[in-house]
Amino acid sequence: MSEKDTAQAGEHHTAQDVVLAHRVADGVTVVSLGGEIDALNAYALARRLDALTACPHLDLVLDLRPVTFIDCAGLGVLCRARNRTRVRRGRLRLVAESADFRRMLRITGLGDVFEVHERLPDPLPERAAGAAR
């Protein structure tokens, strides 16, 4: 599948396919992702994260605990979000409990690229009341 084909296929999928919740707590933007992050929805997710990472000094946490699958297109979206955040002097943290995900990061040479935690950083609540999409 070419990049153009992937982008066209991605037009039929929205970031809502994988974005479960989006909230701001104590100046930290938390985006909970779920399901499969792959070539079919990577384009839409990248556009959503691009809008978020356009702000300077963003403190962004991507909660990947509900994610069941991520492919190289999904990793590319995470790398893009990281790069955009760093350029704007912000911070990106990933929350992932999966040992397989951490292993995948190591195997792909991204193990030291991302700040990865097993749970949401304190003092952020696990779930905010009325979390918005």
Secondary structure, DSSP 8 states (H G I E B T S, - for coil): --HHHHHHHHTTS-GGGTEEEEEEETTEEEEEE-EEESTTTHHHHHHHHHHHTTSTT-EEEEE-TTEEEE-HHHHHHHHHHHHHHHHTT-EEEEE---HHHHHHHHHTT-TTTSEEESS--TTS-SS-TT-B-
